[in-house]
Amino acid sequence: MKRLVVLIIALAVTASAVPSAAYEIRPGVSVGISPNSELLSVVYYLAFGRDDPFVIHRGGYLDEVDAWFGPYRNHPAVTMLREHLQNATSISDRDRMLYYLEADLLQCTEPPELRQWAGFYDPWTSEYLGVLRDFAKKSNFMEFYRQHEDYYAEDINVYKGALEKLPPDDFMGGYIDVSNVRFEFQHPFLVAIHGHSFSPVRGGTQIYGAGGMVPLVRRDPQRTLWSHKTARDTVFGLPLNRDYINNTGLDRLIYLSFVYHELGHDTTVPGLNRYYEDTYSLHYLEDTIEGDMPYLATYDIHFWWDTMMIYEGFADGWADFALLHVDPDYSALTMWMQRGWGEFWIDDVLRIYEEYATLSQKNGVSIEEYVDDMLAELRKSVPPEVAEDMYQQRVPVTPLRAFDRGAVTGKVVVVYGTQNPDPRGAEYDRETAELIADSLRTFYSQWNGSVEIVVKADVNVTEDELGENLVLVGGPAANSVVAEMQGHFPLRFVKEGGHWVVEHGINWSVESFIITGDESDPVLKGRLDLSDDHTASLLVAVRNPSNPANYIVWIAGADRYGTRLFRNPTYYLSSYEIFTGKEIEMGFYVQPLASP
């Protein structure tokens, strides 16, 4: 059995030198694009090309990389990396291998020397390091890096703006000893590498920080222009929908949540490793998630090691606790998305952090010293005999859960409408349904069983199929099944004059948030007034009223073009989303299985 402690230690011992382009936020806190990470990114790009799912389309930067490094496409560093990563069994597995490699390279000085600070997690990297040094020297990589620092400015401005909102030395200093600590955050630019923490001791100084990048949309609300541009589906390689607004304030919150998640690992991993057997006694928490979403546990690497979700829960809880000090509404939104990912215990973790953070400050003791007490408190708050009931009462219905259920049942029916009086509209909706079906086929590619994706016209759906897991495409004017069922949904389209507008249901208990265009206050609790909006598109997940064990995902827009906005509906952690082009409403509700 591969133990989680091995993975966590591998990430925790990473060492690094402050990169050349690092921005010093304040003494002892720096952030930048790591030349080590970017060297790996360039070689990866040469090995796999522009269409690879991990490559971020950085405009003219890609052309610059091609022009500078084109002569080195057949260098052994490129071919060796390609052969190594082609051993991955899936995109998720390549994600794992890539971030292990980047974490190892952050243990080295800058190119071209790449002198090791500490041992590597993967012995393959030791062999690869000499070849990579040769590539860096022959291609004069550091000169390229220095000449292209202007490209890195957009990302670094987001990063430094976030860290200035909640400086980690100040905040962390309230709960741990930071007298001999540096905080370093080092990131790639060209390739999306899984985010991770590291906490080496270098020259007698403890380093806390993070490498890699903000995680995929499945963990964070990537609903901004910048986050949409930098995010990649490093699980399935699917394209992301264009439901985003331009708000740098939200960009900073997304990054800050990532940073404090990784600092949560730095803070709690030593204690969790020390009391590993106690973490294992909470394995039933992860088992409960896997019982409802077994496919999530197959493709998401956080479920691949025993009790990893306990470690993730403690890191998430620390991020939620930190974000409460910056933007409580954003912290609340993040917690709902964590519940959507299955973490039905996250409210208890936050409460426990608040309790022991107070004790930490009162007694002058590092919060890490209380980890075993916190584990005991979590067992007491969420005992195994009620875990399943608590899961049903706390975890919202989401497209993520709905499509996981599709893997279990082995069938999803995508239903398009034929009632549009414009025949071109009906054909367009059919094509949209086929695009959604293609996304689902790719989504289910890592499932051990088979999943039948059926595309049918509304007039051809059978009574039995109405009880299956459904994707309904189009509004009530186009889709007769929607017209019959939308009374069971928390949102519906109604005719106002000559236009269709979205209306909220009155009998639903919904926690909703608005993502705004206001940089100073990007997230608000509440709901949109859609009475005069004729452009809204929506994505909704509900339990199927014909068979509550299954689900319906409804995708619709005020017109057929708005419907196609959600052609990839697989990665949403909210119960519904409404997109107006200027604002986004994300809603969450719980429908326990026993509900009618």
N, C-alpha and C positions, 0 to 999 in steps of 0.2 A: 504494500500500500504506500503510495507516495504521500508523504505528510505535508500539510500546508506550511509547517514551520520551515521546511527547506526552501520553499519559494520565497517566503517573507524575508528570511535571512539573506537570500541571494539579492533581493532588491535593497535590503537595508545596508549592505556593506559597500555600496557603490561609492567611489570617491571621484573627485573631479578637481580640475584647476579652473579658476575663474576665467571664462572665455574672453577673447580679445574684444568682442563687441558688447560685452556685458554693460548694462546700465546700472550704476550704483544708486539705488533708491535713497539710501542713507548709509552711514558706516555700518558694515556688517550685513547688508541686505542688497543683493544684486540679482538682476535678471537679464537674460540675453538669448540670442540664437547661438547655440553651441557649435563651434567649428567641428568638433568631433561628430556631433549628430548630423551636421550638414554634409560632412564628408561621406558618411554612410548613406545619406539621402541621395547624393549625387551618384554614387556607385550603384545604388538600388535603381535609380531612374535609368541609368545606362543599361542595366541588366533587364529591365522589364518594360520600359517605354511609357509613353504618355497615357495610354489607355488603362494602365494598371490601377486597380481600385485604391491603392495606397498613395498614389501620386496626386498632389494638389496642383491644380492648374493655375499657376502663378503668372500668367500672361507672358510678358517679354522675358521674364527670368528663365523660362524654359528654353527660349531661343538662345539666350546667353550661355546656358549650360551646354546646349548642343554645339554651339560654335567653339567654346573653350575646350570641352572635354570629348568632342567627337572623335579625335584621333586615338582616344584611349578606350574605345568601346570593346576592344578585344583584349584589354589588359587582364592578367590573371585575377586581379581583385574583382573584376566584373564577372568573369566566368565562374570563379569559385563561389561567389555569393549567389549567383543564379542557381548553381547546382545544389548548394546547401539549402536554399529556401524552397526549391522544388521538391524537397523531401517532405514538406508539410502535407498533412492529410486533408486539410481544408483551408479556407481563407482564415478562419479563426485560429487555426494552428500556425499559419504563417504570421499572423498578428503576434502570437506568443513568442515565436522564434525571433521576430524582428525586434521586439522590445527587450528581450534578453540580450540581444547583441548590442543594442544601443546602450543599455544599462552597463554592460561591460566596458564599452568604449568611453563612457563617462568616468571610468576609473583611470584614465590615461591623461597625460599632458596633451597639449595641442599638437596638431599635425605640424610638420611631418614627423617629429620625434615619436609621438605616441608612446611615451614611457609610462609603464604601468605603475599605479599607486597601490593596487591591491590585487588579490587573486580574482580570477574570472569565474562566473557561474558555469559557463559552458567551455569545456576544454578546447573545443573547435576554434574558439576565438583566439587562443594563443597562437595557433598555427596561422590563422588568417591575419593576425596583426602585422607580421612582417611583410606580407603581400600588400596590405593596405598602406603601410609606410612607403613602399616603393611607388605606389600609385600617387600618393600625396606629393612626393618629391618630384617625380617626373612630370606631373601635370601642373606643378606649382600651384597647388590647391589654395594655400593661404593667401596668395596674391589675388586669386579670383575672389575669395571670401572678403578680403579687405576692399576690393573694388566694387563690391555689390552690397555693401552694408546698407545703402539707402533703401534697397528692396525690403530689408528686414524691419524698417522703421515702423510700418503700420502695426505689425504684431507686437513689437516691443512697446509701442505707445499704449496699446490695450493692456499689456502686462503691467507696465509701471503705473498706469493710472489706477489699476485694480489694487496693487500692493500699497499705493499711497492712501487708499481709502481705509485699509485696515493693516497697518504695518505689522508684519509677523513678529518682529522683536518685541514690540510693545505688547501685543495681545498675548503671545505665547509666554512672555515674561511674567504674566500674572499667575501662571500655573506650572511652569517648569523653570529650572535655573538656566538662564541664558547668558551668564557672565562670561562663558568661554564658548560661545556658539556663533557661527555664521549661518545665514540663510541664503542659499543659492538656488536659483531656478533656471535651468538650462533646457532649451527646446530646439527641435528641428524646425525647418521651414518648408522644405520641398516635399517631404514624405510624412504622412500621418502615422506616427508611431505611438503606440499605447502608452498613456501616461503612467508614471510610477514614482514612488518616493525613493529617496536615498538618504542615508545618515552615516557617512563615514567619519572617522577621526583622521584629520590630516594635519601633520605638524603640531600635534597636541591640541588642535581645535576641533570641536564637534561641529560637523556640517549637517544642517537640516535643509531639505529642499525637495525638488521634483525635477524629473526629466520627462521626455515624451511630450504629448500634447493633450489638450482637453479631450475627454472621451467622446465616443460616437453619440449621436442623437439619442440613443436608447437610454442614456443616463442623464442627459442635460437638455434643457429646452432650447435647442439650436434654432432659434426663430429670428435671427438677425442676419443682415447681409454679410458681415464679416464671418460669423460662425458658420453660415451656410457655405461660404467659400472655402473655409478651412476644414470643415468636417468631411469625413469620408466613411462610407459603410465598409468597415474593415471586418465584417462578419460575412456578408453575402455579396458585396460589390454592387449593390443596387444603387441607382441614382436617387438623390433626395428631391423631395418636392420643393416647389418655389414659394412656400408659404412663409415669407419672412418680411421684416421691416428693417429699417436702418436706425439702430439705436446703440451708440457706443456705451451708454450707461449699462445696458443689459449685457453687452460683451464683457464689461469689467466684472459684473456680478457672476457671470458664467465662469470666467477664469478664476475669480476669487474662491468660488465654491470648489473648483478643482484643486487649487493650492491648499486650502485648509483640509480637504479630504486627505491629501497626501501627508500634510503635517499631522493629521490625526493618526495616520499609520506610524509616523516617526514617534509620536507621543505614546501610543498604546502597544505597539508591537512587542517591545521588550517584556512588558507585563503579560501580554497574551501568550507569548512564547514560553514564559516562565511557568504559566499556569495552563499549559496546553491541554492537559487532561480535563481541566474544568471547562475549557471551550468545547471540548468534544462532548461533554455532557449536555450541551445545548444543540447538538446536531439535529434534534427533532425540529428546530426552527427551519433549517434548510430543507429537511425532508418534507415539511408541510408545503413549502413553495413547489418543490419538485412534484408533489402529488397532484397539484393543480396545473402546473406548467412544465411538464417533463421535457418539452422541446427546448424551452429556454435553458434548462440545465444541460442540454446537449451541446448547444452552439455557443453559449456564453462562458468564457473561460473562468469567470469568477465562481462557477460551480464545479470546476474540475478537480479541486483539492478539498480534502475533508476540512470542514469548518471555515472555509474561506469566507463564507457569507457572514460569519460572526465578525471576522476581521473587517469586512467591508461595512458592516453595520456600525461598528465602533468608529470607523473613519467617517462615514456619512453623518453620524451623530455629532462628531466634533465639528464638521463643516456646518451643519445646521445651527449648532450652538454659536459658532463664530459669526455666521451671517445674520443672526438675530441682532447683533450689535451694529449692523450696517443697514439692512433692509428687511424688517420682519415679514413683509408680504412676500418677498422673494424666498425667504427661508421657508415660509409656509407652503409656497408653490413647490419648492424642491422636495419637501417632505411628502407631499401628495404623489409626486412622481416616483419617489422611493417606494412608497406603498404600492404603486402601480407595478413596480419591478418585483414586488413580492415581500418587501421588508415590512411585514405587518407589526413588527416590534419597534419600529423607529421612534414612535412617540415615547415609549418607555425608555429607550436609550437616551433621548434628549432630556427627559426628566431626570434620569440618573446622572447625566453629565452636569446638569444644573446643580444638583445636590452635592456632588463631590467636587465640583469646581469651587463651590463656597467653602467646603472643608479644606481644600487645597490652599486657598488664600488665607483662611483663618489660622491654619496650623503651620503654614510655611512649608508644606510638604508637596513634592511633585505629584501631580494628579496620576501619574503612571503607577505610583505606589498603591493606589486604591483599586487597581484593575481587578484583582480577585474579588474584592468586595462588590464591585460593580457587576461582575459576572453572577455572583450570588443573588444580587438584587434583581437582575434580569430574569434569572430562573424563577424567582419568587413572583415577579410581575406577570410572567408569561409561562405558567407551568404547562407541562406536556399534555395533561388531560384536557385542557381547554384551548390548546393551540389552534386546532382546526376551526373551532367556532370563532375564535378571535380573527383568524385569517378571513373567514367569510364576512365578518362584520366590519372589517377595516380595509380590505384591499378593493380598490375601485374596479369596476368593469372598464376594460380598455381594449382597443384593437389588439394589443399584444396578447392579452388573455384569450381573446376571441380566436385569433389565428393559431394559438397554441392548441386550443380545443380542436381546430381543424386537423391538426396532425394526429391527435388521438382518435378521432372518428374516421379519419381517412378520406374525408370528402368535404369540399367547399363548392357551393353553387353561386356563381356570379350571374346576377339577373339584371338585364338591361331593359329599358322601356321601349315600347313601340307605339306609344300613344301620341307622340309629338305630331301635330298637324303638318309640320314641315318634314317631309321624308328625309331631307338631308340631316335633320337633327337626329332622327332615329338611327340612321347609319353611323353618324358620329358617335352616338352613345354606345352602339355595338362595338365600334373600334376602341372606345375607352374601356369597355368591359374586357376586351381582348388584351389590352395593355395591362390592366390590373391583374388578369389571369396570368400573364407572363411574369409579372413581379412575384406573384404567389408561387409559381413553379420554381423560380429561383430561390425564393425564401425557404421552401420546403426541401431544398436540395441536400441538406445535411441531416435530414430525418432518416432513421434506420428503416422505417416502413414506407409505404407508398401513400401518396395523397392525390386523389382524383380531383382535378379542377375542371368543373363543368361550366360552360358559358351557355346561358339560355335566355330566350326572349321571355318577357313577363307573361305573355299569353300561353306559353308552353310549359310553365312550371306546374308540376303535379302537387297534389295535396301532401303527399309524403315528403316531397322536397321542401315544402314550406317549413318543415320541422328540422331541416338540416342547418348547418352553419352557412349563413347566407351573406353575400355582399350585394347590396341593392344599389344600382347605379342610376342616378337621375332623380329629379323631383317628382311630385305627385302629378304634374301635368303630363309628364312623359312616361312614368312608370306606374302601371296600375297596381302592382303589389305595394309600392310605397303609398299610393293613395289610400289603400285599405288599411295599412299598418301604421301610418305615421302618428295616429292617435295614441299609440303605445310608446312613442319616443319623447324624449325631453325637449326636443326641438321639432319644429315643423315649418313648412312653407305655406304661407297664406297669400291670397290674391288681394292686393291693395291697389285699387284703380286698375291700371294696365300693367302692374308690375307684381312680381313675386318677392315677398320679404320673409325673413326668418323670424319666427315668434318662439319665445320660451314657453315651455309647459308650466302649468301652475301647480301641479300635484307632485312635483319632483323636489327632493331635498338635495340640492346641488351646492357644492363649494366651488365658486368660480373666480377666475383671475383675469385681468385685462393686461396684456402686454401693450404698452403705449409707445408713442413716438417721443415721449418726454425723457430726455437723457437724465435729468435729475431725479425722476421718479418713474422708472420704467415698468414697474409691476404694481398693480392696484388690485385689491380685492373688490369684487363686484361683477357686473355683467354689462354688456354693451346695449345701448338703445339702437335697435335695428329697424325701427319703424319707418325710417326714410332711406334705408340703405337698399339699393337695388342690385348690389354687386356681390353680396356675401356668398362664400362657399363654405360647406361644412363637412365634417367627418364625425360620425357618431357610432358608438358601440353600445349595444344593449343586449340583455338576455332575450332569446327568442321567445316571444309570448306563446308560440305553438309548442315549444319544447324548451323549458328554461335551462336545461343542462347545456344547450347549445346557444349560439350567439348570432346576432345580426350586426353587420357593419354597413352603415348607410353613408354613401358618398353622393353629394349633390351640390349644384351651384345654381345661382339665379339664372344662368344660361348654360348651354352645353360646354362652353369653354371653361367656365368655373368648375364644372363637375370634373373635368380632366385634371384639375390642379392636383388632386390626390391620387394620382395613378399608382403610387407606391404607398399603400396604407399600412405597412407592416411594423413601423417603428414607433408608434405613438403610445405614450404613457398617460395620457389624459383620457377621460371618458368621451369627451367630444372636443372639437376645435372648430371655431368659427373664424374665418379669415376674411377681412374686408379690404385688404390692400394697404390700409393705414394702421389698423389695430388688429389684435388677435385676442379672442376669448378662449380660455382653456377651462373646461368644467370637469368636475369629478363627482361621482356618486357611487354608492355601494348598492348592489343587488344580491343579497345572499341567495344561495341556491334554493332555499325553501320558499322564496317569494313567489307569488302566483304570476 
